[in-house]
Amino acid sequence: MIGMVTITRNIIKITALCLMLAALCSCAPKYARFEESFTGEFDTYTVIVGYAHSKKEFDGYVKIIRDRLLDLHQKYDIYNSYEGINNIKTINENAGISPVAVDKDIIELLKFGKQAYDDTNGAVNIALGPVLRIWHSYRNMGLEDPENAKLPPVYALRDAAELSCIDGLLIDEVAGTAYLTEKGMSLDVGAVAKGFAVQLAVNDAKEAGMTFALVNAGGDVVSVGGPRDGIRERWAIGVQDPIKGGQDIFDTVYVNDASIATSGNYQRYYTVGGKRYNHIIDTETLMPAERFASVTVIAEGSGIADMLSTGLFILPVDEGKAILSKAGGEAVWIHHDGTAEMTPGYEKISKTFGGLPHESSCV
């Protein structure tokens, strides 16, 4: 009888425990997958995939990201003016005239840009505006009239380079001002602005509660947490094949809480005499960089990934690896013949080179 009572009590305890676990499971958060896209901010196409408890919750995160990107797009714009905003264009217009009072978002971007110059041994220079303006003009003329496409004259590029000194950018954090010390100087933040802005926007959404998402803003990709579909543990991100024009996937990498950026010769370019000239200018030669077909960087933040992918596209592999060892991150360099070099950390998260047993579909 005593044994029967003991067994009965154990059964009751087990039943109670199962009921309690069932109750806990029924209260556990349930996530659904949502997706949204939009065009315009930073002149690019942005896709957001995320897991949330409801469409309303997800839409709230999307609104935070889009509103923030629009705000930063206007602040970081070098071509257009906006009512009530002193932006990068305003700083350029006042070069050699007077300091410009700007928002803290601009101050932080410019500080990041100056640090990028040091971190990449001068390969990323946000003060290269005079040189990039010349290339932009010749590229546009070449695209409009391909038969008469020309390269900028070397003397013009050299003269412009004299006005591209990063030390001529003065930032006064106390006064909240930025100043280009010589007339003719200008900033071009294209190598850092979009990645930096995307990270700020994602950070705002994370503070609002976003925990599982993938944001792709024209190739600047930020992953937050991991997928919640019960199948994959990490996000599968495709690395475009630069040899085939970026339309095919060269590799797939698997990441959580990381950012990815790619610099390549296959998107923005024009052709002169049968040769392709891309938009990434080597600060030493003042000509388009041509060591690689593309460089993809995986780093902790998209601002860092964006900056490093540009710098590493310009510099030799060994110098790029040395920079990565200090800044933190992984990379793959794809050569013009389709072969690749990579860091050991990249190989570990690569489907093609690491042989990871993950599905090949990319989100």
C-alpha positions in Angstrom: 0.0 0.0 0.0 2.8 2.4 0.9 4.5 1.6 -2.5 1.2 2.3 -4.3 0.8 5.7 -2.5 4.4 6.7 -3.4 3.9 5.8 -7.1 0.6 7.7 -7.1 2.2 10.8 -5.6 5.1 10.6 -8.1 2.5 10.4 -11.0 0.7 13.5 -9.6 4.0 15.4 -9.3 5.0 14.4 -12.9 1.6 15.4 -14.2 1.7 18.7 -12.4 5.2 19.4 -13.8 4.0 18.6 -17.3 1.0 20.9 -16.9 3.3 23.6 -15.7 5.8 23.2 -18.6 2.8 23.2 -21.1 1.6 26.4 -19.6 5.1 27.9 -19.9 5.3 26.8 -23.5 1.9 28.3 -24.3 3.1 31.6 -22.9 6.4 31.6 -24.8 6.8 34.2 -27.5 5.6 33.1 -30.9 7.3 34.8 -33.9 6.1 35.2 -37.5 8.2 36.1 -40.5 7.6 39.4 -42.2 9.2 41.3 -45.0 9.1 44.9 -46.3 11.0 46.9 -48.9 11.3 50.5 -49.9 13.3 52.7 -52.3 14.7 56.2 -52.1 16.7 56.7 -48.9 20.4 56.9 -49.9 19.2 56.3 -53.5 19.0 52.6 -52.9 16.7 49.7 -52.5 16.3 48.5 -48.9 14.8 45.1 -47.8 14.0 44.2 -44.2 13.2 40.6 -43.2 12.3 40.1 -39.6 10.5 38.0 -37.0 8.1 39.6 -34.7 5.0 38.8 -32.7 2.7 40.7 -35.1 2.7 42.7 -38.3 2.0 45.8 -36.4 5.2 45.3 -34.3 7.3 44.6 -37.4 5.9 47.6 -39.2 6.9 49.7 -36.3 10.5 48.6 -36.6 10.4 49.3 -40.4 9.1 52.8 -39.8 11.9 53.5 -37.3 14.5 52.4 -39.8 13.1 54.2 -42.8 12.5 57.4 -40.9 16.0 57.4 -39.6 17.5 56.6 -43.0 15.6 59.5 -44.5 16.8 61.9 -41.8 20.4 60.8 -42.3 20.2 60.8 -46.1 19.4 64.5 -45.9 22.1 65.2 -43.4 24.8 63.3 -45.3 23.8 64.6 -48.8 26.6 66.3 -50.8 24.4 67.3 -53.7 21.1 68.7 -52.4 20.0 71.3 -49.8 17.1 70.9 -47.4 15.1 73.5 -45.6 16.3 73.9 -42.0 19.2 71.5 -42.3 22.9 72.3 -42.5 24.3 69.2 -44.2 27.5 68.0 -45.8 26.7 70.1 -48.9 26.5 73.2 -46.6 30.0 72.4 -45.2 31.4 72.2 -48.7 29.8 75.5 -49.7 31.4 77.2 -46.8 34.9 75.8 -47.4 37.5 78.5 -46.6 34.7 80.9 -45.4 33.4 79.9 -42.0 32.7 76.9 -39.7 29.2 75.4 -40.1 27.0 74.4 -37.1 25.8 70.9 -37.8 23.8 68.1 -36.1 25.7 65.6 -33.9 24.9 62.9 -36.5 27.2 64.8 -38.9 29.8 65.3 -36.3 29.9 61.6 -35.5 30.1 60.7 -39.2 33.0 63.1 -39.8 34.9 61.8 -36.8 34.4 58.3 -38.1 35.6 59.4 -41.5 38.8 60.9 -40.0 39.4 57.7 -38.1 38.8 55.7 -41.3 41.7 57.6 -42.9 44.0 56.5 -40.2 42.7 52.9 -40.0 43.1 52.4 -43.8 46.5 54.1 -44.2 44.9 56.9 -46.1 43.0 54.7 -48.6 39.6 56.0 -47.4 39.7 59.8 -47.5 36.4 61.7 -47.0 38.2 64.9 -48.0 38.9 63.5 -51.6 35.8 65.4 -52.8 37.7 67.6 -55.4 39.1 64.5 -57.1 35.9 62.5 -56.9 33.9 65.4 -58.3 36.1 65.3 -61.5 35.6 61.6 -61.9 31.9 61.9 -61.3 31.6 64.5 -64.1 33.6 62.5 -66.6 31.7 59.3 -65.7 28.4 60.9 -66.2 29.5 62.4 -69.6 30.8 59.0 -70.6 27.5 57.3 -69.7 25.5 59.9 -71.6 27.8 59.7 -74.7 29.7 56.4 -74.6 31.4 57.0 -78.0 33.1 60.1 -76.7 33.9 58.9 -73.2 37.2 60.2 -71.9 39.4 60.0 -68.8 40.0 63.1 -66.8 43.4 64.8 -67.5 46.1 63.9 -65.0 47.0 67.5 -64.3 43.4 68.2 -63.2 43.4 65.3 -60.8 46.7 66.2 -59.3 45.6 69.8 -58.8 42.4 68.5 -57.1 44.5 66.2 -54.9 46.2 69.2 -53.5 42.9 70.2 -52.0 42.1 66.8 -50.6 44.0 67.0 -47.3 42.1 65.3 -44.4 43.9 67.6 -41.9 42.0 70.5 -43.5 38.8 69.2 -42.0 38.4 70.8 -38.5 35.7 69.4 -36.1 34.8 71.3 -33.0 32.7 69.0 -30.9 32.1 71.6 -28.2 30.8 74.2 -30.6 29.2 71.6 -32.8 30.8 72.8 -36.0 32.7 71.5 -39.0 35.0 73.6 -41.2 37.1 73.0 -44.3 40.0 75.4 -44.0 40.7 76.1 -47.7 38.4 77.3 -50.5 37.9 74.5 -53.1 38.0 71.7 -50.5 35.0 69.4 -50.4 33.9 66.3 -48.6 32.6 63.2 -50.2 31.4 60.7 -47.7 30.3 58.0 -50.1 32.7 55.4 -48.8 31.3 55.5 -45.3 27.9 57.3 -45.1 25.4 54.6 -46.1 26.9 51.9 -43.9 27.3 54.3 -41.0 23.6 55.4 -41.4 22.3 51.9 -41.7 23.9 50.9 -38.4 22.5 53.9 -36.6 19.0 53.1 -38.0 19.2 49.5 -37.0 20.5 50.5 -33.5 17.4 52.6 -33.0 15.1 49.7 -34.0 17.0 47.4 -31.6 16.4 49.9 -28.8 12.7 49.7 -29.6 12.7 45.9 -29.3 13.8 44.5 -32.6 15.7 41.3 -31.9 15.6 39.1 -35.0 16.0 40.8 -38.4 18.1 41.2 -41.5 18.4 44.6 -43.1 19.9 44.9 -46.6 20.3 48.5 -47.8 21.8 48.3 -51.3 24.4 45.7 -50.3 25.1 47.0 -46.8 23.7 44.1 -44.8 23.1 44.1 -41.0 21.9 41.0 -39.2 20.3 41.2 -35.8 20.0 37.9 -33.8 19.2 34.9 -36.0 16.3 33.5 -37.9 13.4 32.1 -36.0 12.0 29.6 -38.5 13.1 26.5 -36.5 15.3 25.4 -39.4 18.4 27.7 -39.6 20.5 28.9 -36.7 22.2 31.7 -38.7 21.3 34.0 -41.5 22.5 32.8 -45.0 23.9 35.8 -46.9 24.9 35.6 -50.6 28.2 37.1 -51.7 27.7 38.3 -55.3 29.9 37.0 -58.1 31.6 40.1 -59.6 32.8 38.2 -62.7 29.2 37.5 -63.8 28.1 41.1 -63.0 26.9 40.4 -59.5 23.8 38.6 -60.8 25.0 35.2 -59.5 26.2 34.0 -56.1 29.9 33.4 -55.6 29.5 32.1 -52.1 27.2 32.0 -49.1 28.2 33.0 -45.6 26.4 32.3 -42.3 26.3 35.0 -39.6 24.3 36.3 -36.7 24.8 39.8 -35.2 27.2 40.9 -37.9 27.4 43.3 -40.9 28.5 42.6 -44.5 29.6 45.1 -47.1 31.1 44.6 -50.6 33.1 46.9 -52.9 33.4 45.9 -56.5 34.0 47.0 -60.1 30.7 45.7 -61.5 28.1 48.2 -60.4 29.1 51.9 -60.9 31.5 52.3 -63.9 31.9 53.6 -67.4 34.0 52.4 -70.3 36.7 54.3 -72.2 38.5 52.6 -75.1 37.0 49.2 -74.3 38.3 49.4 -70.7 36.0 49.6 -67.6 36.7 52.3 -65.0 34.9 51.9 -61.7 34.0 54.5 -59.1 36.4 53.6 -56.3 39.4 55.8 -56.7 42.9 54.9 -55.4 44.1 57.9 -53.3 47.7 57.2 -54.4 47.3 56.9 -58.1 44.1 59.0 -58.4 42.8 56.4 -60.8 40.1 53.7 -60.3 41.4 50.9 -58.1 41.8 47.7 -60.2 43.6 45.1 -58.0 40.4 43.1 -57.4 37.0 42.3 -58.9 35.5 42.7 -55.4 36.2 42.6 -51.7 33.6 41.6 -49.2 34.1 42.3 -45.5 32.2 40.9 -42.4 32.5 43.1 -39.3 30.7 44.0 -36.2 29.0 47.2 -37.6 28.0 48.2 -41.1 29.9 51.5 -40.9 33.1 49.6 -40.3 32.3 47.0 -42.9 31.5 49.6 -45.5 34.7 51.6 -44.8 36.9 48.5 -44.7 35.5 47.0 -47.9 36.5 50.3 -49.7 39.9 50.4 -48.2 40.7 46.8 -48.8 39.5 47.1 -52.4 42.2 49.7 -53.0 45.1 48.2 -50.9 47.2 45.0 -51.5 45.9 41.9 -49.8 48.7 41.7 -47.2 48.1 45.3 -46.1 44.4 44.7 -46.0 44.9 41.7 -43.8 47.1 43.7 -41.4 44.3 46.4 -41.2 41.7 43.7 -40.5 43.8 42.3 -37.7 43.6 45.6 -35.9 40.1 46.8 -36.8 38.5 43.3 -36.4 36.7 41.5 -39.2 36.9 38.9 -41.9 37.2 39.3 -45.7 37.3 37.6 -49.1 39.2 39.1 -52.0 37.9 37.9 -55.4 40.4 38.3 -58.2 39.6 39.1 -61.9 40.2 35.5 -62.8 37.5 34.3 -60.3 40.0 32.9 -57.8 39.8 34.1 -54.2 41.8 34.8 -51.1 40.3 35.0 -47.6 40.9 35.3 -43.9 40.7 32.1 -41.8 37.7 33.5 -40.1 35.9 34.0 -43.4 36.6 30.4 -44.4 34.9 29.1 -41.2 31.6 30.8 -42.0 31.7 30.1 -45.8 29.6 27.5 -47.4 31.8 27.1 -50.4 35.2 27.2 -48.8 34.4 26.0 -45.3 32.0 23.3 -46.3 29.5 24.3 -43.6 26.5 21.9 -43.5 23.9 24.6 -44.0 21.2 25.0 -46.6 22.2 27.1 -49.6 19.2 29.4 -49.8 20.0 33.0 -49.1 17.7 35.5 -47.2 
